[in-house]
């Protein structure tokens, strides 16, 4: 794997790293936002997937046919990348995908095929096409080293933009594609010791549950999982994984991987700086989405606003950014990766605000999250 990526030879452009006065005031820290929502496909996925697509064109020539199963950001990233390079792209989507998603994919000149009731069926249809067509190449959504290498370019950019070592990097996590890129990038720039905080939503938290099953974490001995989640052992990477059959989170369209990448789980367990995990109620992410839109004038998906939850709740932030990591500094310096996402509009954002302003699930005066050590942590609304 390359130690550094030459941005001039790739489709993405450097995204801004901005200082947030508002979030710095709330947390008592120096908060920087990496604006990955500004890519052509509106999410960080454009980095890794465009890198994979460019590599496929080099290896297979201009007649390569790119095939992906996705009703979300990965599919749009593949379509945008293929259009930029003049390549054929087919996106298999499950039934029930929004009409706006289909229209957006077709505007990017992708062929859209409905491939079954669930994602797994769409994936089977996509794999069948690749198996029978000589020039077809399957584009992976997240579990691939080339994808991680492309995503890692954001850390190279942060390294050059920030000009100092951060005390923590916050990102969302689903299947682990973004986290894999962050881990690979941190290693390349000498930040392997920097803590990473990976957040997801309750009901789509396959990574949180998978991490807990391994090492000496809280569920590593009993390995108990609720109904609807199976225990899986990956022999290649010697890790246990939580496999979800369904999702109760509204963020499942982006965070809802059936199981995370075993390789990324392994990397997370072994890295020097560690990876802390937390799982957040949907309504807390909805509240954060609305606050972030008010404060920074960006609409982002629920998966993205989940990353930003600690920035709006200093008690939770302090739980995740340990004082020992910043004992020689007056203020911690942290980076939140604003991963973006296209499945958001004014109507959905307004609905989220209404849901968050109610009394979700009897939450009363406090929010409760699941934290790395298996404990429940509550803090005021």
FILUM-575694 format. One record per atom (N, C-alpha, C): residue in three letters; z, x, y. Coordinates in steps of 0.2 Angstrom, whole numbers, padded with zeros to 4 digits, always signed. Layout:
<sites>
ALAZXY...
</sites>
This chain:
<sites>
UNK+0000+0004-0006UNK+0000+0000+0000UNK+0000+0004+0006UNK-0004+0003+0011UNK-0005+0007+0017UNK+0002+0007+0021UNK+0004+0012+0024UNK+0010+0013+0028UNK+0009+0010+0035UNK+0003+0008+0037UNK+0002+0005+0044UNK-0005+0002+0044UNK-0006-0003+0047UNK-0012-0007+0047UNK-0015-0006+0054UNK-0022-0005+0054UNK-0026-0004+0060UNK-0028-0011+0062UNK-0025-0014+0068UNK-0026-0020+0070UNK-0033-0021+0072UNK-0037-0016+0074UNK-0043-0017+0077UNK-0048-0019+0071UNK-0046-0018+0065UNK-0051-0020+0059UNK-0049-0026+0056UNK-0045-0030+0060UNK-0043-0037+0057UNK-0044-0043+0061UNK-0044-0049+0059UNK-0046-0055+0062UNK-0040-0057+0067UNK-0034-0055+0066UNK-0029-0058+0070UNK-0028-0053+0077UNK-0025-0056+0082UNK-0024-0052+0088UNK-0016-0052+0088UNK-0014-0046+0092UNK-0007-0045+0093UNK-0004-0051+0096UNK+0002-0054+0094UNK+0005-0060+0097UNK+0011-0057+0101UNK+0013-0061+0106UNK+0018-0059+0111UNK+0025-0059+0108UNK+0029-0054+0110UNK+0036-0054+0109UNK+0040-0056+0115UNK+0043-0061+0116UNK+0046-0063+0123UNK+0053-0064+0122UNK+0056-0062+0128UNK+0064-0062+0129UNK+0065-0070+0131UNK+0070-0073+0127UNK+0072-0080+0129UNK+0079-0080+0133UNK+0078-0081+0139UNK+0084-0082+0143UNK+0089-0087+0140UNK+0086-0093+0139UNK+0090-0098+0137UNK+0094-0097+0130UNK+0090-0094+0125UNK+0094-0093+0119UNK+0098-0087+0119UNK+0097-0082+0123UNK+0101-0077+0125UNK+0108-0079+0128UNK+0107-0084+0132UNK+0114-0087+0135UNK+0118-0090+0130UNK+0114-0094+0126UNK+0118-0098+0121UNK+0122-0094+0116UNK+0118-0089+0114UNK+0121-0084+0108UNK+0125-0079+0111UNK+0125-0077+0117UNK+0128-0071+0120UNK+0125-0064+0117UNK+0118-0065+0115UNK+0115-0059+0112UNK+0108-0059+0116UNK+0104-0053+0115UNK+0098-0053+0117UNK+0093-0055+0112UNK+0090-0061+0113UNK+0086-0065+0109UNK+0079-0064+0111UNK+0075-0062+0106UNK+0067-0061+0107UNK+0064-0066+0102UNK+0058-0069+0104UNK+0054-0073+0100UNK+0047-0070+0099UNK+0046-0070+0092UNK+0039-0067+0090UNK+0035-0073+0089UNK+0030-0074+0094UNK+0026-0081+0094UNK+0020-0081+0089UNK+0022-0082+0083UNK+0017-0082+0078UNK+0013-0089+0078UNK+0015-0094+0082UNK+0012-0100+0082UNK+0005-0100+0086UNK+0004-0094+0089UNK-0002-0093+0094UNK-0008-0091+0090UNK-0008-0090+0083UNK-0014-0088+0080UNK-0019-0094+0079UNK-0025-0093+0078UNK-0030-0098+0078UNK-0029-0104+0073UNK-0025-0103+0068UNK-0023-0108+0063UNK-0016-0111+0065UNK-0013-0108+0070UNK-0007-0110+0073UNK-0001-0108+0069UNK-0002-0103+0064UNK+0004-0101+0060UNK+0003-0094+0058UNK+0009-0090+0056UNK+0009-0084+0054UNK+0004-0082+0048UNK+0003-0088+0044UNK-0001-0087+0038UNK-0008-0084+0039UNK-0011-0085+0046UNK-0017-0082+0047UNK-0017-0075+0046UNK-0012-0071+0047UNK-0012-0064+0046UNK-0013-0062+0039UNK-0009-0064+0034UNK-0010-0062+0027UNK-0016-0065+0024UNK-0018-0071+0026UNK-0023-0074+0022UNK-0030-0071+0025UNK-0030-0070+0032UNK-0036-0067+0034UNK-0037-0060+0032UNK-0032-0057+0031UNK-0032-0050+0028UNK-0035-0050+0021UNK-0033-0055+0017UNK-0035-0056+0010UNK-0042-0058+0010UNK-0044-0062+0015UNK-0051-0065+0015UNK-0056-0059+0017UNK-0054-0055+0022UNK-0058-0049+0024UNK-0059-0044+0018UNK-0054-0043+0014UNK-0054-0039+0009UNK-0059-0042+0003UNK-0058-0048+0002UNK-0063-0051-0003UNK-0070-0051-0001UNK-0072-0051+0006UNK-0078-0050+0008UNK-0081-0043+0007UNK-0076-0038+0008UNK-0078-0031+0007UNK-0080-0030-0001UNK-0075-0033-0005UNK-0076-0032-0012UNK-0082-0036-0016UNK-0083-0042-0013UNK-0087-0046-0017UNK-0094-0048-0013UNK-0094-0046-0006UNK-0100-0047-0002UNK-0100-0053+0001UNK-0105-0054+0006UNK-0105-0060+0010UNK-0106-0067+0006UNK-0108-0067+0000UNK-0109-0073-0004UNK-0103-0075-0007UNK-0097-0072-0006UNK-0091-0074-0009UNK-0089-0081-0007UNK-0087-0085-0012UNK-0084-0092-0011UNK-0077-0092-0011UNK-0073-0093-0006UNK-0066-0093-0006UNK-0063-0100-0007UNK-0059-0100-0012UNK-0056-0107-0015UNK-0048-0106-0014UNK-0046-0112-0011UNK-0038-0112-0011UNK-0036-0119-0012UNK-0030-0120-0015UNK-0027-0126-0016UNK-0021-0127-0010UNK-0022-0131-0006UNK-0017-0131+0000UNK-0018-0137+0004UNK-0013-0141+0006UNK-0014-0146+0011UNK-0010-0145+0017UNK-0009-0138+0018UNK-0005-0136+0024UNK-0008-0130+0027UNK-0004-0126+0030UNK-0005-0120+0034UNK-0009-0115+0030UNK-0008-0114+0024UNK-0012-0109+0020UNK-0020-0111+0020UNK-0021-0117+0019UNK-0028-0120+0018UNK-0031-0119+0025UNK-0028-0121+0031UNK-0031-0120+0037UNK-0032-0113+0039UNK-0028-0108+0037UNK-0028-0101+0038UNK-0035-0098+0034UNK-0035-0101+0028UNK-0041-0099+0024UNK-0048-0101+0027UNK-0048-0107+0030UNK-0054-0110+0033UNK-0055-0107+0039UNK-0050-0106+0043UNK-0052-0102+0050UNK-0054-0095+0048UNK-0051-0092+0044UNK-0054-0085+0042UNK-0061-0085+0039UNK-0062-0089+0035UNK-0069-0090+0032UNK-0074-0091+0037UNK-0072-0096+0042UNK-0077-0098+0047UNK-0079-0092+0051UNK-0073-0088+0053UNK-0074-0082+0057UNK-0079-0077+0054UNK-0079-0076+0048UNK-0083-0071+0044UNK-0089-0074+0041UNK-0090-0080+0042UNK-0097-0084+0040UNK-0097-0084+0032UNK-0091-0086+0029UNK-0090-0087+0022UNK-0089-0094+0020UNK-0091-0095+0014UNK-0090-0102+0011UNK-0083-0103+0009UNK-0080-0109+0011UNK-0073-0110+0009UNK-0072-0117+0007UNK-0069-0118+0001UNK-0067-0124-0002UNK-0059-0125-0002UNK-0057-0130+0001UNK-0050-0132+0000UNK-0048-0138-0004UNK-0045-0137-0009UNK-0042-0143-0013UNK-0036-0145-0011UNK-0035-0152-0009UNK-0029-0155-0007UNK-0027-0160-0011UNK-0020-0162-0012UNK-0018-0167-0016UNK-0019-0174-0012UNK-0019-0179-0016UNK-0020-0186-0013UNK-0014-0187-0008UNK-0015-0191-0003UNK-0009-0192+0002UNK-0009-0187+0008UNK-0013-0182+0008UNK-0014-0178+0013UNK-0016-0182+0019UNK-0013-0180+0025UNK-0015-0184+0031UNK-0022-0183+0033UNK-0025-0189+0036UNK-0032-0189+0038UNK-0033-0183+0043UNK-0028-0182+0047UNK-0029-0177+0052UNK-0030-0170+0049UNK-0026-0169+0044UNK-0027-0163+0040UNK-0034-0162+0038UNK-0036-0167+0034UNK-0043-0167+0032UNK-0048-0165+0037UNK-0048-0169+0043UNK-0052-0168+0048UNK-0052-0161+0051UNK-0046-0158+0052UNK-0045-0152+0055UNK-0048-0146+0050UNK-0047-0147+0044UNK-0051-0142+0039UNK-0058-0143+0039UNK-0061-0149+0040UNK-0068-0150+0040UNK-0071-0147+0047UNK-0067-0148+0052UNK-0069-0145+0059UNK-0070-0137+0058UNK-0066-0134+0054UNK-0067-0127+0052UNK-0072-0125+0047UNK-0076-0130+0046UNK-0082-0130+0041UNK-0080-0129+0034UNK-0074-0130+0032UNK-0072-0130+0025UNK-0074-0136+0021UNK-0076-0135+0015UNK-0077-0141+0010UNK-0070-0143+0008UNK-0069-0150+0009UNK-0062-0152+0007UNK-0063-0157+0001UNK-0059-0155-0005UNK-0060-0159-0011UNK-0053-0162-0013UNK-0052-0168-0014UNK-0045-0171-0016UNK-0045-0169-0023UNK-0039-0166-0025UNK-0039-0163-0032UNK-0033-0166-0036UNK-0031-0172-0035UNK-0026-0174-0039UNK-0020-0177-0035UNK-0015-0180-0038UNK-0009-0183-0035UNK-0005-0178-0032UNK-0004-0173-0035UNK+0001-0168-0033UNK-0002-0161-0032UNK+0001-0156-0029UNK-0002-0150-0027UNK-0004-0146-0034UNK+0001-0147-0039UNK-0001-0143-0046UNK-0008-0146-0048UNK-0009-0152-0047UNK-0016-0154-0050UNK-0022-0152-0046UNK-0020-0151-0039UNK-0025-0148-0035UNK-0027-0141-0036UNK-0021-0137-0038UNK-0022-0130-0040UNK-0026-0130-0046UNK-0025-0134-0051UNK-0028-0134-0058UNK-0036-0135-0056UNK-0038-0139-0052UNK-0045-0141-0050UNK-0048-0134-0047UNK-0044-0131-0043UNK-0046-0125-0039UNK-0047-0120-0044UNK-0042-0119-0049UNK-0043-0113-0054UNK-0049-0115-0058UNK-0050-0121-0060UNK-0056-0122-0064UNK-0063-0121-0061UNK-0063-0122-0054UNK-0069-0120-0051UNK-0070-0112-0050UNK-0065-0109-0049UNK-0065-0101-0049UNK-0067-0099-0056UNK-0065-0102-0061UNK-0066-0099-0068UNK-0073-0100-0070UNK-0077-0105-0067UNK-0084-0106-0069UNK-0089-0104-0064UNK-0087-0102-0058UNK-0091-0099-0053UNK-0091-0092-0052UNK-0096-0088-0053UNK-0096-0081-0053UNK-0093-0078-0046UNK-0095-0081-0041UNK-0094-0078-0034UNK-0087-0081-0031UNK-0084-0085-0035UNK-0078-0088-0032UNK-0072-0084-0033UNK-0068-0084-0027UNK-0061-0080-0027UNK-0056-0085-0025UNK-0050-0085-0029UNK-0045-0089-0027UNK-0041-0086-0022UNK-0039-0089-0016UNK-0035-0087-0011UNK-0028-0089-0012UNK-0023-0084-0013UNK-0016-0086-0014UNK-0013-0088-0008UNK-0008-0093-0009UNK-0005-0095-0003UNK+0001-0090-0001UNK+0004-0087-0005UNK+0010-0083-0003UNK+0012-0078-0008UNK+0010-0078-0015UNK+0013-0074-0020UNK+0008-0068-0021UNK+0007-0063-0016UNK+0002-0058-0017UNK+0003-0053-0013UNK+0003-0046-0015UNK+0004-0041-0011UNK+0000-0039-0005UNK-0007-0041-0006UNK-0011-0041+0000UNK-0009-0046+0005UNK-0007-0052+0004UNK-0005-0057+0008UNK+0002-0054+0012UNK+0006-0051+0008UNK+0012-0048+0012UNK+0010-0042+0016UNK+0006-0038+0014UNK+0004-0032+0018UNK+0001-0035+0025UNK-0003-0040+0025UNK-0006-0043+0031UNK+0000-0046+0035UNK+0004-0050+0032UNK+0010-0052+0036UNK+0014-0047+0039UNK+0015-0041+0036UNK+0019-0036+0038UNK+0017-0033+0045UNK+0011-0034+0047UNK+0008-0032+0053UNK+0012-0035+0059UNK+0015-0040+0058UNK+0020-0043+0064UNK+0026-0038+0065UNK+0028-0035+0059UNK+0034-0031+0060UNK+0032-0024+0064UNK+0026-0022+0062UNK+0023-0016+0066UNK+0023-0018+0073UNK+0020-0024+0075UNK+0020-0026+0082UNK+0027-0026+0085UNK+0031-0029+0082UNK+0038-0030+0084UNK+0041-0023+0086UNK+0040-0018+0081UNK+0042-0011+0082UNK+0040-0008+0088UNK+0033-0009+0089UNK+0030-0006+0095UNK+0032-0010+0102UNK+0033-0016+0101UNK+0035-0020+0107UNK+0042-0020+0109UNK+0047-0020+0104UNK+0054-0020+0106UNK+0057-0013+0108UNK+0054-0008+0105UNK+0056-0001+0107UNK+0063+0000+0105UNK+0066-0003+0101UNK+0073-0002+0098UNK+0074-0006+0091UNK+0079-0004+0088UNK+0080-0007+0081UNK+0084-0013+0082UNK+0082-0019+0080UNK+0086-0025+0080UNK+0092-0025+0076UNK+0096-0029+0077UNK+0102-0030+0073UNK+0101-0036+0068UNK+0096-0040+0068UNK+0094-0045+0063UNK+0087-0047+0065UNK+0084-0049+0060UNK+0078-0053+0060UNK+0078-0060+0057UNK+0077-0065+0060UNK+0077-0072+0057UNK+0070-0074+0055UNK+0069-0077+0050UNK+0063-0080+0048UNK+0064-0086+0043UNK+0059-0091+0043UNK+0060-0096+0038UNK+0058-0094+0031UNK+0059-0097+0026UNK+0057-0095+0019UNK+0056-0101+0015UNK+0050-0101+0011UNK+0048-0106+0006UNK+0047-0103+0000UNK+0041-0101-0002UNK+0039-0097-0007UNK+0040-0090-0007UNK+0041-0088-0001UNK+0042-0081+0001UNK+0037-0076+0004UNK+0031-0079+0006UNK+0026-0075+0008UNK+0028-0072+0015UNK+0031-0076+0020UNK+0033-0073+0026UNK+0038-0068+0025UNK+0043-0069+0021UNK+0049-0065+0019UNK+0046-0058+0016UNK+0041-0059+0011UNK+0038-0053+0008UNK+0035-0049+0013UNK+0032-0052+0018UNK+0029-0048+0024UNK+0034-0044+0028UNK+0039-0048+0030UNK+0045-0045+0034UNK+0048-0039+0030UNK+0049-0040+0024UNK+0052-0034+0020UNK+0048-0028+0019UNK+0041-0029+0018UNK+0037-0024+0017UNK+0036-0020+0024UNK+0035-0024+0029UNK+0035-0022+0036UNK+0041-0018+0038UNK+0047-0020+0037UNK+0053-0017+0039UNK+0053-0010+0035UNK+0051-0010+0029UNK+0052-0004+0025UNK+0047+0001+0028UNK+0041-0001+0030UNK+0036+0004+0033UNK+0038+0007+0039UNK+0042+0003+0044UNK+0043+0006+0050UNK+0050+0009+0050UNK+0054+0009+0045UNK+0060+0012+0044UNK+0066+0008+0046UNK+0065+0001+0045UNK+0070-0004+0046UNK+0073-0007+0040UNK+0072-0003+0035UNK+0075-0006+0028UNK+0082-0008+0028UNK+0086-0005+0033UNK+0093-0007+0034UNK+0095-0013+0038UNK+0090-0015+0041UNK+0091-0021+0046UNK+0092-0027+0042UNK+0097-0031+0043UNK+0098-0037+0040UNK+0093-0042+0041UNK+0090-0046+0036UNK+0086-0052+0037UNK+0089-0058+0035UNK+0088-0063+0040UNK+0091-0070+0038UNK+0086-0074+0037UNK+0086-0077+0031UNK+0080-0082+0029UNK+0083-0089+0028UNK+0080-0094+0032UNK+0083-0100+0032UNK+0077-0105+0029UNK+0080-0111+0026UNK+0076-0116+0023UNK+0080-0123+0024UNK+0077-0128+0022UNK+0080-0135+0022UNK+0083-0137+0016UNK+0088-0140+0016UNK+0091-0143+0010UNK+0086-0148+0007UNK+0085-0148+0000UNK+0080-0152-0003UNK+0074-0148-0004UNK+0073-0142-0001UNK+0067-0138-0002UNK+0069-0131-0002UNK+0075-0130-0004UNK+0078-0123-0004UNK+0078-0119-0010UNK+0072-0118-0013UNK+0071-0115-0019UNK+0073-0107-0019UNK+0072-0104-0013UNK+0074-0097-0012UNK+0081-0096-0012UNK+0085-0101-0008UNK+0092-0100-0008UNK+0095-0101-0015UNK+0093-0106-0019UNK+0095-0107-0025UNK+0093-0101-0030UNK+0087-0098-0029UNK+0085-0093-0034UNK+0089-0087-0032UNK+0090-0085-0026UNK+0094-0079-0025UNK+0101-0080-0028UNK+0104-0086-0027UNK+0111-0087-0030UNK+0112-0086-0037UNK+0106-0086-0041UNK+0106-0086-0048UNK+0106-0078-0051UNK+0105-0073-0046UNK+0104-0067-0048UNK+0110-0062-0045UNK+0110-0056-0048UNK+0115-0051-0045UNK+0122-0053-0047UNK+0126-0052-0042UNK+0133-0055-0042UNK+0134-0060-0037UNK+0129-0064-0036UNK+0130-0070-0031UNK+0133-0076-0035UNK+0134-0081-0030UNK+0139-0086-0032UNK+0137-0090-0039UNK+0131-0091-0040UNK+0129-0095-0046UNK+0126-0090-0051UNK+0127-0084-0051UNK+0124-0079-0056UNK+0127-0079-0063UNK+0133-0082-0064UNK+0136-0082-0070UNK+0135-0089-0073UNK+0137-0095-0070UNK+0136-0101-0073UNK+0129-0104-0073UNK+0125-0102-0068UNK+0118-0104-0067UNK+0117-0111-0068UNK+0121-0115-0064UNK+0121-0122-0064UNK+0116-0125-0059UNK+0112-0129-0061UNK+0107-0132-0056UNK+0107-0140-0057UNK+0106-0143-0051UNK+0106-0151-0051UNK+0100-0154-0055UNK+0100-0160-0057UNK+0095-0163-0060UNK+0088-0162-0056UNK+0083-0161-0059UNK+0076-0161-0055UNK+0075-0154-0054UNK+0079-0149-0055UNK+0078-0142-0054UNK+0079-0138-0060UNK+0074-0134-0063UNK+0075-0131-0069UNK+0076-0123-0068UNK+0080-0120-0073UNK+0081-0113-0073UNK+0075-0110-0076UNK+0072-0105-0073UNK+0066-0101-0075UNK+0068-0094-0075UNK+0066-0090-0080UNK+0067-0083-0080UNK+0060-0079-0080UNK+0059-0075-0075UNK+0053-0071-0074UNK+0054-0064-0077UNK+0051-0063-0083UNK+0052-0057-0087UNK+0049-0051-0083UNK+0043-0052-0079UNK+0040-0046-0076UNK+0045-0043-0071UNK+0049-0047-0067UNK+0053-0044-0062UNK+0061-0045-0064UNK+0062-0048-0070UNK+0069-0048-0072UNK+0073-0052-0067UNK+0071-0058-0065UNK+0075-0062-0061UNK+0075-0070-0063UNK+0080-0073-0062UNK+0080-0080-0063UNK+0078-0084-0057UNK+0074-0090-0058UNK+0072-0093-0052UNK+0074-0101-0053UNK+0074-0104-0047UNK+0075-0111-0047UNK+0068-0115-0046UNK+0066-0119-0051UNK+0060-0122-0051UNK+0061-0130-0049UNK+0058-0132-0043UNK+0059-0139-0041UNK+0053-0143-0044UNK+0055-0149-0046UNK+0050-0154-0048UNK+0048-0159-0042UNK+0053-0160-0037UNK+0051-0164-0032UNK+0056-0162-0026UNK+0054-0164-0020UNK+0058-0162-0014UNK+0060-0168-0010UNK+0066-0167-0007UNK+0069-0172-0003UNK+0069-0171+0005UNK+0066-0165+0006UNK+0066-0163+0013UNK+0059-0165+0016UNK+0060-0166+0023UNK+0054-0168+0027UNK+0050-0161+0028UNK+0053-0156+0027UNK+0049-0149+0028UNK+0046-0147+0022UNK+0045-0151+0017UNK+0043-0149+0011UNK+0035-0147+0011UNK+0032-0150+0016UNK+0025-0149+0017UNK+0023-0141+0018UNK+0028-0138+0021UNK+0027-0130+0022UNK+0032-0126+0018UNK+0038-0129+0017UNK+0043-0125+0014UNK+0044-0127+0006UNK+0040-0132+0004UNK+0041-0135-0002UNK+0038-0131-0008UNK+0039-0125-0009UNK+0036-0121-0015UNK+0040-0124-0021UNK+0037-0125-0027UNK+0041-0127-0033UNK+0046-0121-0035UNK+0043-0115-0034UNK+0048-0109-0035UNK+0046-0104-0031UNK+0050-0099-0029UNK+0048-0094-0025UNK+0045-0088-0029UNK+0042-0084-0025UNK+0039-0078-0028UNK+0044-0073-0031UNK+0044-0072-0038UNK+0049-0068-0041UNK+0049-0061-0038UNK+0043-0058-0036UNK+0043-0051-0033UNK+0047-0051-0027UNK+0046-0056-0023UNK+0050-0057-0016UNK+0057-0057-0017UNK+0059-0062-0022UNK+0066-0062-0024UNK+0069-0055-0026UNK+0065-0052-0030UNK+0068-0045-0032UNK+0068-0040-0026UNK+0063-0040-0022UNK+0064-0036-0016UNK+0070-0038-0012UNK+0071-0044-0011UNK+0076-0047-0007UNK+0083-0044-0009UNK+0084-0045-0016UNK+0090-0043-0019UNK+0091-0035-0019UNK+0086-0032-0019UNK+0087-0024-0019UNK+0087-0021-0012UNK+0084-0024-0007UNK+0084-0020-0001UNK+0090-0018+0002UNK+0090-0013+0006UNK+0097-0010+0008UNK+0100-0014+0013UNK+0096-0017+0018UNK+0099-0021+0023UNK+0101-0028+0021UNK+0099-0030+0015UNK+0100-0037+0012UNK+0096-0042+0015UNK+0096-0048+0012UNK+0093-0054+0014UNK+0099-0059+0014UNK+0101-0062+0019UNK+0106-0068+0019UNK+0102-0074+0019UNK+0104-0079+0016UNK+0101-0085+0015UNK+0105-0091+0018UNK+0102-0096+0020UNK+0105-0102+0023UNK+0101-0108+0022UNK+0104-0114+0020UNK+0100-0120+0019UNK+0103-0125+0024UNK+0098-0129+0028UNK+0100-0133+0034UNK+0098-0140+0032UNK+0102-0145+0035UNK+0100-0152+0035UNK+0093-0153+0039UNK+0089-0157+0036UNK+0083-0159+0040UNK+0085-0161+0047UNK+0090-0165+0048UNK+0091-0168+0055UNK+0093-0162+0060UNK+0096-0157+0057UNK+0098-0152+0062UNK+0092-0148+0064UNK+0087-0147+0059UNK+0081-0144+0061UNK+0077-0148+0066UNK+0077-0155+0065UNK+0074-0159+0069UNK+0077-0159+0077UNK+0083-0159+0077UNK+0086-0158+0084UNK+0084-0151+0087UNK+0084-0146+0083UNK+0082-0140+0086UNK+0074-0140+0088UNK+0070-0143+0084UNK+0063-0144+0086UNK+0062-0147+0093UNK+0066-0152+0094UNK+0066-0155+0101UNK+0069-0151+0106UNK+0074-0147+0105UNK+0077-0143+0110UNK+0073-0137+0112UNK+0069-0135+0106UNK+0065-0129+0108UNK+0059-0131+0112UNK+0056-0137+0110UNK+0051-0140+0114UNK+0053-0141+0122UNK+0059-0143+0123UNK+0061-0144+0130UNK+0062-0137+0133UNK+0065-0132+0130UNK+0066-0126+0133UNK+0061-0121+0133UNK+0056-0121+0128UNK+0051-0116+0128UNK+0044-0119+0128UNK+0043-0126+0128UNK+0037-0129+0129UNK+0032-0128+0123UNK+0035-0127+0117UNK+0031-0126+0111UNK+0033-0132+0106UNK+0028-0135+0103UNK+0029-0139+0098UNK+0028-0135+0091UNK+0032-0135+0087UNK+0032-0131+0080UNK+0034-0136+0075UNK+0032-0134+0069UNK+0034-0138+0063UNK+0041-0137+0061UNK+0043-0142+0057UNK+0050-0142+0055UNK+0052-0136+0052UNK+0048-0133+0048UNK+0049-0127+0044UNK+0051-0121+0049UNK+0047-0121+0055UNK+0048-0116+0060UNK+0055-0117+0064UNK+0056-0123+0066UNK+0062-0125+0070UNK+0068-0123+0066UNK+0068-0124+0059UNK+0073-0122+0054UNK+0076-0115+0056UNK+0071-0110+0057UNK+0073-0103+0059UNK+0077-0103+0065UNK+0076-0107+0070UNK+0079-0107+0076UNK+0086-0110+0077UNK+0088-0113+0071UNK+0094-0117+0072UNK+0100-0112+0074UNK+0101-0106+0071UNK+0106-0102+0073UNK+0106-0100+0081UNK+0100-0100+0084UNK+0100-0099+0091UNK+0103-0104+0095UNK+0104-0110+0093UNK+0106-0115+0097UNK+0114-0117+0095UNK+0116-0113+0090UNK+0123-0115+0088UNK+0127-0108+0087UNK+0130-0106+0092UNK+0133-0099+0092UNK+0138-0098+0086UNK+0142-0103+0084UNK+0147-0102+0079UNK+0143-0100+0072UNK+0137-0103+0071UNK+0133-0102+0065UNK+0130-0095+0066UNK+0128-0094+0072UNK+0124-0087+0074UNK+0129-0082+0072UNK+0135-0082+0074UNK+0140-0077+0073UNK+0142-0076+0066UNK+0141-0081+0062UNK+0142-0081+0055UNK+0137-0077+0052UNK+0131-0077+0054UNK+0125-0074+0051UNK+0124-0067+0054UNK+0126-0065+0060UNK+0126-0059+0063UNK+0133-0056+0064UNK+0134-0052+0059UNK+0141-0049+0058UNK+0143-0045+0064UNK+0149-0045+0066UNK+0151-0040+0071UNK+0151-0033+0070UNK+0152-0032+0063UNK+0151-0025+0061UNK+0145-0022+0062UNK+0139-0026+0062UNK+0133-0023+0063UNK+0131-0021+0070UNK+0136-0024+0075UNK+0134-0022+0082UNK+0140-0019+0086UNK+0145-0016+0082UNK+0151-0014+0085UNK+0150-0008+0090UNK+0144-0005+0090UNK+0143+0000+0095UNK+0139-0003+0101UNK+0137-0009+0101UNK+0133-0012+0107UNK+0137-0018+0110UNK+0136-0019+0116UNK+0139-0024+0120UNK+0136-0031+0118UNK+0129-0031+0116UNK+0126-0037+0114UNK+0121-0036+0108UNK+0122-0040+0103UNK+0117-0039+0098UNK+0110-0040+0100UNK+0105-0037+0097UNK+0098-0038+0099UNK+0095-0041+0092UNK+0092-0047+0093UNK+0089-0051+0087UNK+0082-0053+0088UNK+0078-0054+0083UNK+0072-0057+0083UNK+0071-0063+0079UNK+0069-0068+0082UNK+0067-0074+0078UNK+0059-0075+0078UNK+0057-0076+0072UNK+0050-0076+0070UNK+0048-0084+0071UNK+0044-0085+0076UNK+0042-0092+0077UNK+0036-0093+0073UNK+0036-0095+0067UNK+0031-0095+0062UNK+0026-0100+0064UNK+0027-0106+0068UNK+0022-0111+0070UNK+0021-0116+0065UNK+0015-0118+0064UNK+0013-0123+0059UNK+0009-0129+0063UNK+0004-0132+0060UNK+0000-0137+0063UNK+0002-0144+0062UNK+0006-0145+0057UNK+0008-0152+0056UNK+0014-0155+0060UNK+0012-0155+0067UNK+0017-0157+0072UNK+0013-0160+0077UNK+0015-0166+0080UNK+0012-0168+0086UNK+0017-0172+0090UNK+0015-0175+0096UNK+0020-0178+0100UNK+0024-0184+0097UNK+0020-0188+0093UNK+0023-0194+0089UNK+0028-0191+0084UNK+0026-0186+0080UNK+0031-0184+0075UNK+0037-0181+0079UNK+0036-0177+0084UNK+0042-0174+0087UNK+0046-0180+0090UNK+0044-0185+0093UNK+0048-0190+0096UNK+0052-0194+0090UNK+0048-0195+0084UNK+0052-0198+0078UNK+0058-0193+0076UNK+0057-0187+0076UNK+0062-0182+0074UNK+0068-0182+0079UNK+0066-0183+0086UNK+0072-0183+0091UNK+0076-0189+0089UNK+0073-0195+0088UNK+0077-0201+0087UNK+0081-0200+0081UNK+0078-0197+0075UNK+0082-0197+0069UNK+0088-0192+0070UNK+0087-0187+0074UNK+0092-0182+0075UNK+0098-0184+0080UNK+0096-0189+0084UNK+0101-0192+0089UNK+0105-0197+0086UNK+0103-0199+0080UNK+0108-0204+0077UNK+0114-0201+0074UNK+0116-0204+0068UNK+0122-0201+0065UNK+0119-0199+0058UNK+0115-0194+0057UNK+0112-0193+0050UNK+0117-0192+0045UNK+0116-0196+0039UNK+0120-0195+0033UNK+0128-0195+0035UNK+0130-0198+0040UNK+0137-0198+0041UNK+0140-0192+0044UNK+0136-0188+0047UNK+0138-0181+0049UNK+0143-0181+0054UNK+0144-0187+0058UNK+0150-0187+0062UNK+0149-0182+0068UNK+0154-0178+0069UNK+0154-0173+0075UNK+0152-0166+0073UNK+0150-0165+0067UNK+0149-0158+0065UNK+0143-0158+0061UNK+0139-0152+0060UNK+0134-0151+0055UNK+0137-0147+0050UNK+0134-0148+0044UNK+0136-0143+0038UNK+0130-0140+0035UNK+0131-0134+0034UNK+0125-0130+0031UNK+0128-0126+0025UNK+0123-0124+0021UNK+0125-0120+0015UNK+0123-0113+0016UNK+0128-0109+0015UNK+0128-0102+0017UNK+0128-0097+0011UNK+0125-0091+0013UNK+0124-0086+0008UNK+0129-0086+0002UNK+0135-0086+0003UNK+0141-0085-0002UNK+0142-0091-0006UNK+0138-0097-0005UNK+0139-0103-0009UNK+0144-0108-0005UNK+0146-0106+0001UNK+0151-0110+0004UNK+0148-0115+0009UNK+0151-0120+0010UNK+0149-0125+0016UNK+0152-0122+0022UNK+0148-0122+0027UNK+0150-0120+0034UNK+0148-0126+0039UNK+0154-0128+0042UNK+0153-0133+0047UNK+0154-0131+0054UNK+0150-0134+0059UNK+0151-0132+0066UNK+0149-0138+0070UNK+0152-0138+0076UNK+0151-0144+0081UNK+0144-0145+0082UNK+0142-0151+0083UNK+0135-0153+0086UNK+0134-0151+0093
</sites>
